[in-house]
Amino acid sequence: MDRFNAMRVFTRIVELGGFAKAADSLQLPRASVTVLIKQLEAHLGVQLLQRTTRQVSPTLDGAAYYQRCVQLLSDLEETEAVFSASRQSPRGTLSIDMPSGIGRLIVIPALPTFTARYPQIELEIGLNDRPVDLIREGVDCVLRGGAALDESLVARPLAMMDQLTLASPAYLERMGVPASLDDLAHHHMVEYRSSASGKRFGLEFEVDGELRPVNLAKR
């Protein structure tokens, strides 16, 4: 038995003075209304309604129960309304950490649009590449590239970012311009190394729709 639904049915019967009127008002089968009240009375162990040929009225226990039901249902509707409004207009402080490049080039330029849409959210943005302990440092979420390092966290892919492999004219004049990926084996590169795992992140190229990693030897 859905007790909150039974309460709604019971209060509507008391307010309208009949099972049929309550059933029509709630768009429920009349038999369902009768069954719900019987189940509710059996659950409580008291008679809630006094039935006569002309009308239905609450008993003394029913009148007391009605007052409590009205308050409970009112509190429930108010609570649901508060959270419904919160979903439509979120508010509060949101702490985010992200690499400085993503923040400077992508997120910060989009802040005017975000704040116009969600004026009641206060953002706290940290810009760095170091590993962040979300719980210990009180950070709500982070933006990072690559796979999630902590499997206990919930991660969602947001986008695929294209990267460019560049060289200065002086370097190319000294080392030559590579004509293929195999030629890169004789070149030098500046790569990213994770301070958390020690993993080196080499180059990735898309060849015929597939990613091909290229890791140059240490020098």
C-alpha positions as CSV (number, residue, x, y, z in Angstrom):
1,M,0.0,0.0,0.0
2,D,1.2,3.4,-0.9
3,R,0.5,5.3,2.3
4,F,1.0,8.8,0.9
5,N,-1.4,7.9,-1.9
6,A,-3.9,6.5,0.6
7,M,-3.6,9.7,2.7
8,R,-4.4,11.8,-0.4
9,V,-7.4,9.6,-1.1
10,F,-8.6,9.8,2.5
11,T,-8.3,13.5,2.8
12,R,-10.2,14.0,-0.5
13,I,-13.0,11.8,0.7
14,V,-13.3,13.8,3.9
15,E,-13.3,17.1,1.9
16,L,-15.8,16.0,-0.7
17,G,-17.9,13.9,1.5
18,G,-18.0,10.7,-0.6
19,F,-16.0,7.9,-2.2
20,A,-17.4,8.5,-5.7
21,K,-16.6,12.2,-5.7
22,A,-13.1,11.6,-4.4
23,A,-12.5,8.9,-7.1
24,D,-13.7,11.3,-9.8
25,S,-11.6,14.1,-8.5
26,L,-8.5,12.0,-8.4
27,Q,-9.3,10.2,-11.7
28,L,-9.2,6.8,-9.9
29,P,-11.5,3.8,-10.2
30,R,-14.0,3.8,-7.4
31,A,-13.1,0.3,-6.5
32,S,-9.5,1.3,-6.0
33,V,-10.5,4.1,-3.7
34,T,-12.5,1.7,-1.5
35,V,-9.7,-0.8,-1.4
36,L,-7.2,1.9,-0.4
37,I,-9.3,3.0,2.5
38,K,-9.9,-0.5,3.7
39,Q,-6.1,-1.2,3.6
40,L,-5.4,2.1,5.4
41,E,-7.9,1.4,8.2
42,A,-6.5,-2.2,8.5
43,H,-3.0,-0.8,8.7
44,L,-3.9,1.8,11.4
45,G,-6.3,-0.6,13.3
46,V,-9.0,2.0,13.6
47,Q,-12.1,3.1,11.6
48,L,-11.5,6.3,9.9
49,L,-14.8,6.9,8.1
50,Q,-18.5,6.6,9.1
51,R,-20.5,5.5,6.1
52,T,-24.2,6.2,5.8
53,T,-26.6,5.9,2.8
54,R,-26.3,9.7,2.2
55,Q,-22.8,10.7,3.1
56,V,-19.4,9.8,4.4
57,S,-18.0,11.5,7.5
58,P,-14.8,11.0,9.6
59,T,-15.0,9.3,12.9
60,L,-13.3,10.9,15.9
61,D,-10.1,9.0,15.0
62,G,-10.6,9.9,11.4
63,A,-10.9,13.6,12.2
64,A,-7.7,13.6,14.2
65,Y,-5.9,11.6,11.4
66,Y,-7.3,14.0,8.8
67,Q,-5.6,16.9,10.5
68,R,-2.3,15.1,10.6
69,C,-2.6,14.0,7.0
70,V,-3.3,17.6,5.8
71,Q,-0.1,18.8,7.5
72,L,2.0,15.9,6.3
73,L,0.8,16.3,2.7
74,S,1.3,20.0,2.8
75,D,4.9,19.6,4.1
76,L,5.6,17.0,1.3
77,E,4.3,19.3,-1.4
78,E,6.3,22.2,-0.1
79,T,9.5,20.1,0.0
80,E,9.0,18.8,-3.5
81,A,8.3,22.4,-4.7
82,V,11.6,23.6,-3.1
83,F,13.7,20.9,-4.8
84,S,11.8,21.3,-8.1
85,A,12.6,25.0,-8.1
86,S,16.3,24.2,-7.2
87,R,16.6,22.0,-10.2
88,Q,15.2,24.8,-12.4
89,S,17.4,27.5,-10.9
90,P,20.4,25.9,-9.1
91,R,22.2,27.9,-6.5
92,G,25.2,27.7,-4.3
93,T,29.0,27.5,-4.5
94,L,30.7,25.2,-7.1
95,S,34.4,24.5,-6.7
96,I,36.1,23.4,-9.9
97,D,39.8,22.6,-10.7
98,M,41.2,22.4,-14.3
99,P,44.4,22.8,-16.3
100,S,45.3,26.4,-16.9
101,G,45.2,26.0,-20.7
102,I,41.6,24.6,-20.6
103,G,40.6,27.3,-18.1
104,R,42.2,30.2,-20.0
105,L,41.2,29.2,-23.5
106,I,37.8,27.4,-23.1
107,V,36.1,27.8,-19.7
108,I,36.9,31.4,-18.7
109,P,35.7,32.9,-22.1
110,A,32.4,31.0,-21.6
111,L,31.8,32.4,-18.1
112,P,29.6,35.3,-19.1
113,T,27.2,33.0,-20.8
114,F,27.2,30.6,-17.8
115,T,26.7,33.3,-15.2
116,A,23.8,34.8,-17.2
117,R,22.1,31.4,-17.3
118,Y,22.9,30.5,-13.7
119,P,23.1,33.8,-11.8
120,Q,22.8,32.1,-8.4
121,I,25.8,29.9,-8.7
122,E,29.1,31.2,-7.3
123,L,32.1,29.6,-9.0
124,E,35.5,28.9,-7.4
125,I,38.0,28.0,-10.1
126,G,41.4,26.6,-9.6
127,L,43.9,26.5,-12.5
128,N,46.7,23.9,-12.2
129,D,47.8,20.5,-13.5
130,R,48.7,18.8,-10.2
131,P,46.5,15.9,-8.9
132,V,43.7,17.1,-6.7
133,D,42.2,15.3,-3.7
134,L,38.6,16.2,-4.2
135,I,37.4,15.2,-0.7
136,R,40.4,16.6,1.3
137,E,40.6,19.8,-0.6
138,G,36.8,20.4,-0.8
139,V,36.7,20.4,-4.6
140,D,33.4,19.5,-6.3
141,C,34.7,18.4,-9.7
142,V,37.8,18.6,-11.9
143,L,38.4,18.8,-15.6
144,R,41.3,16.6,-16.7
145,G,42.6,15.0,-19.9
146,G,42.9,11.3,-20.3
147,A,41.5,8.4,-18.3
148,A,40.4,8.8,-14.7
149,L,43.1,7.9,-12.2
150,D,40.8,7.2,-9.3
151,E,38.2,4.5,-10.1
152,S,36.1,5.5,-7.1
153,L,35.2,8.8,-8.8
154,V,32.5,9.3,-11.3
155,A,34.0,10.4,-14.6
156,R,32.2,11.6,-17.8
157,P,33.8,12.3,-21.2
158,L,33.1,15.8,-22.3
159,A,35.0,16.2,-25.6
160,M,37.8,15.0,-27.8
161,M,40.5,17.7,-28.1
162,D,42.7,17.9,-31.2
163,Q,46.4,18.7,-30.5
164,L,49.1,20.0,-32.8
165,T,52.6,18.8,-33.0
166,L,54.8,21.9,-33.7
167,A,58.5,22.7,-34.2
168,S,60.4,25.9,-34.5
169,P,62.0,26.9,-37.8
170,A,65.5,26.7,-36.1
171,Y,64.8,23.1,-34.9
172,L,63.6,22.0,-38.4
173,E,66.6,23.6,-40.0
174,R,68.9,21.7,-37.7
175,M,67.0,18.3,-37.5
176,G,65.2,18.2,-40.8
177,V,61.4,18.0,-41.5
178,P,60.0,14.5,-40.9
179,A,58.2,13.1,-43.9
180,S,56.5,10.2,-42.0
181,L,55.8,9.1,-38.5
182,D,58.7,6.7,-38.6
183,D,61.0,9.7,-39.2
184,L,60.1,11.0,-35.7
185,A,62.2,8.3,-34.1
186,H,65.3,10.5,-34.8
187,H,63.7,13.7,-33.3
188,H,63.3,15.3,-29.9
189,M,60.1,16.3,-28.2
190,V,58.8,18.0,-25.1
191,E,56.3,15.6,-23.5
192,Y,54.0,15.6,-20.5
193,R,54.8,13.5,-17.5
194,S,52.2,12.8,-14.9
195,S,53.4,13.8,-11.4
196,A,50.8,11.4,-9.9
197,S,51.6,8.2,-11.8
198,G,55.0,9.0,-13.4
199,K,53.5,8.0,-16.8
200,R,54.9,9.7,-19.9
201,F,52.4,10.9,-22.5
202,G,53.9,10.8,-25.9
203,L,52.4,11.8,-29.3
204,E,49.2,10.6,-30.8
205,F,48.3,10.9,-34.5
206,E,45.1,10.0,-36.3
207,V,45.9,7.7,-39.3
208,D,43.0,6.4,-41.4
209,G,40.5,7.1,-38.5
210,E,42.6,5.3,-35.9
211,L,44.9,6.7,-33.2
212,R,48.5,5.8,-33.5
213,P,50.7,6.5,-30.5
214,V,54.3,7.5,-31.0
215,N,56.7,7.5,-28.0
216,L,60.2,8.8,-28.6
217,A,63.2,7.4,-26.8
218,K,64.6,9.2,-23.8
219,R,67.7,11.2,-24.5
